[in-house]
Amino acid sequence: MSRRASLAIVPDPAEDAGPVRVATYSRISTDEERQPNSLEAQRVRLDSFVASQPEWRIGRRYEDQFSGTVIDRPALTRLLRDAKLDRFDVLLVYRVDRLARSIRGLGQIIDELDQAGVIFRSATEPFDTGTPAGRMMVQMLGVFAEFERALIVERITAGLERKAARGGWCGGQRPYGLNIAGDRSHLERNPTEAPLVPMIFDQYVNRKLGSSALAAWLNEQGYRTKTGRPWSAGSVITVLRNRSYIGEILYRGNWYPAPHDPLIPIELFEKAQTILTDRCEDRSRRRSNPTEYLLSGRVRCGRCGKPYIGTTAHGRSGRYTYYTCFTRMRYGTKRCDNDRLPAEQLEQAVTRRLWKVLDNHDLIDRAITEAYERLNQRDDSQQSELTATKQQLAETRAALDRYFRAFEAGTMPEGTCSPRIASLNEQAAAIERRVSELATDDDEQPERTSAADLDALRSALRAALKDSAPTRTKTVLQSMIETIRVDARDHIKPTFRVPAVRVDYDYMEPTGIEPVTSCLQSRRSPS
């Protein structure tokens, strides 16, 4: 067993081990003002406990402002990494629930500390994970911490449900047209926005405007959403679906009668719901099948920079699929008038272009050579940065040692050195992360793409295009396409990639999207 694994409160004098290196961990869930045990209060108690233990010295402090049910916390992540690097002997917390509020999370953390040979202690609870009895006590305290949290959540939820049943406001974002009252107990009319709500319902129900047309009309009239943004079809539908305008309030998926005055008659609201259902404007029904658009996530607008997304239209001959600029689809052509592209024809044109690239051996060889030249240049620069960063880390650690020696010698008071030590610890942690990143990158030496690799790519593409399953076709195309920039219908620039290489093929020919060919199966469904 290692020296640290057998550590008790007082180290064995027979071992010339020096002072016990202590790391403290403090946590609060949200802001300091509402916490019974603030970070500062925890620091004071931890410092007092360490001062009472012979040969204990605080070398590292870790603090988080996260829920105890979450394991992925910045300071906790650094703590566990430092434990594996043998940078402290004891982890000290004010209470067990400061480390975790779930038995699973606590067990995971304790296991990692135990594997690193670190003892876990609490300043207010009598246990020591260096003994079997202490480890059992920690598990019991973890169970009670999780039980306590579950009780708190249950009581709060029950209280909010009772409040909602009385029509009280239980938090969340306010609906457009309504304000949260000063005492936050209920909703009330927003004098500026409320008059627009009946107008939206009237335009939709009586004047038969669709959600997109209604959003365009609102923007033309100079209206904006509560966040100051232009209206979109989605934001219009959000208003049309909201029962707050008929005097109700939402909590946990249920609507309750509320004391605020309705903004519209219930008859008008019900008519709007019928029209929404008939037009299938429910957003959950309008989302396209993610496997239907083979180039999704790869096409970007060259004018506004937003992605192109898959859209559909219905005509007499059936259903048609398109790639449409997100800005144009959401806010109309006044915000972005880039062309809408037929999905199948774009996919056909890009696929043909990809074939030409893979068959152009000179182009591929040139791209591979240039890529590896850039990799070599990057390696030289990266090695220089790694050396400089390691030197910076050594200087930071030396500065920390000087502050620790001054504090131990009594030549510098704690109030003076603690803030500087905390700052240097944060700086050292950031430098260590960068050293780790550079060292990892330095170990990665990709092999040069061979002719056999390119033959395998061609075979994979050929097999995918013959496969009737769009998922496989999409996977292969997405792996070989970096991006497709659309400046206009006749100005489309694809950038392809092979392993470790980007192949920029310049713009397609000025004719733009060519007629449909037979290399992909037709996906336009008949009516």
C-alpha positions, 0 to 999 in steps of 0.5 A, a space after each residue: 500500500 502506498 504512503 498516501 493510502 495509509 495516511 491518517 490524521 497525523 502522519 507516521 513520524 517514522 516516515 520522513 514524509 513532510 507536511 500533509 498536502 491538503 486540497 480543499 473543495 467548496 461548493 454552492 448551488 447558485 449565488 452567494 446571497 441565498 446560500 446558508 454556507 457561502 464560499 467564504 464561510 466554507 473557506 473559513 471553517 476549512 482553514 480552521 480545521 486544517 490549522 487544528 491538524 498537525 503537519 497539515 498544509 493547504 496547497 490547493 483550493 477548488 470552488 464551484 457554483 454548480 448543483 451537487 447533482 452534477 458531476 461535470 463541474 469545472 473545479 471538480 474536474 480539475 481536482 480529480 485530474 490533480 489527484 491522479 497527478 499526485 498533487 495532494 494527499 487529502 481532500 477536505 470538504 465542509 460537508 459531504 453534500 458539498 462534494 455530491 448530492 447523489 449516492 452514485 456521483 459520490 461513489 464515483 468521486 470516492 472511487 477515483 480518489 481512492 484509486 489516486 491514493 487520496 484520503 477524503 475528509 469532512 470538517 464537520 463529519 467524523 469519518 476517514 476514507 483511509 479506513 473501511 468504517 470511514 468509507 462506509 460512513 461516507 456512503 451512508 452520509 451520501 444516502 442521506 444527502 440524496 434523500 434530503 435533496 429529494 425531499 426538498 425537491 418534492 416539497 418545492 414542487 408540491 408547493 409550486 403546484 398548489 400555487 399554480 392551481 390558485 393561478 399563481 405565477 411559478 416562474 419562467 419566461 413571460 408570454 408576449 403581451 403579459 408582464 410578471 407582477 411586481 410581487 411575482 405572484 401573477 401575470 398582468 397586462 403589458 400595455 405596450 404589447 397586449 393590443 397586438 395579441 388580438 390583432 395576431 389572432 384576428 389576422 390568422 383566423 378572420 383574414 386567413 393569413 398563414 404563420 409565415 405571411 403573418 410574420 412578414 406582415 408584423 415585420 412590415 408594420 414595424 412590430 418586434 418580439 419581446 426580445 426585440 427580434 423580427 417575427 418568424 413563423 415559429 414565434 407567431 405559432 408560439 403566440 397562437 398556441 399560448 393559453 395564457 391569453 384566455 386567462 390560464 397559466 402553465 406549470 409542468 405541462 398543465 394549464 390552470 385558471 389564473 386571475 389575470 384578464 384574458 386578452 382574447 375571447 376563448 371562441 377566437 382562441 379555439 378557432 385558431 387551434 382548429 386552423 392550426 391543426 387543419 394546416 398542420 402548422 404544429 412545429 412538431 409535425 413540420 420537422 422533416 425526416 433527418 435522413 431525407 436531406 443528404 447534405 444537411 449541415 453542410 450547405 451554407 449561405 454565402 450572403 448571410 452566413 446561415 446554414 441552408 435547411 431542408 424544407 418542403 412544398 406541396 404541388 399538384 404533382 406531389 411533394 417537393 424538397 428544397 434546401 432553403 437559407 435559414 434566414 430566408 425561411 424564417 424572416 423572408 426574402 427581405 432579410 436574405 434573398 439567396 436562391 432556394 435550391 431543389 434538394 435532389 438536383 443539388 445532391 446530384 450535382 454535388 455527387 457528380 462533382 465529388 466523383 470528378 474530384 476522386 478521379 482526379 489523381 493529380 488534384 488529390 496528390 497535390 492536396 495531400 502534399 500541401 496538407 502534410 507540408 502544413 502539418 510539418 510546419 504546424 508541428 515545428 510551431 507547436 513544439 516551440 509553443 510546448 517548450 515555452 508553455 512548460 517553462 511558463 508552468 515551471 515559473 508559475 509553480 516556483 512563484 507558488 512555492 515562494 508564497 507557501 514558504 513565506 506564509 509558513 515562515 510567518 513573513 507574509 500574512 494569509 490575507 496578503 498571500 491567499 488572493 495571490 495564491 488563488 490567482 496563481 493556482 488558476 493560472 497554473 491550471 490553465 497552463 497545465 491544460 494547454 500543456 496537455 493539449 499540446 502534448 496530445 497533439 504532438 503524439 498524433 502523427 497521421 499516416 499519409 493517405 495512400 492509393 489504397 485509401 482512395 480506392 476504399 473511398 471510391 468503393 464506399 461512395 459507389 456502394 452507398 449510391 447503390 444502396 436504397 437506404 438514405 441513411 448510409 448514403 448520407 453518412 458517406 457523403 457527409 464524411 467526404 464533404 467539408 462544406 458547400 457555399 451557396 452564393 447564388 443558384 449558379 455560384 455554388 462552391 463545394 469543398 471536399 475532404 479525404 482523410 486528413 485533407 481538404 480539397 477545395 474544388 473552386 466553384 461549379 460551372 456557371 450553369 449551376 445545378 445540372 439536370 437530374 441524373 440517375 446516380 441517385 434514386 428519385 426521392 420526390 413522392 407522388 401525391 
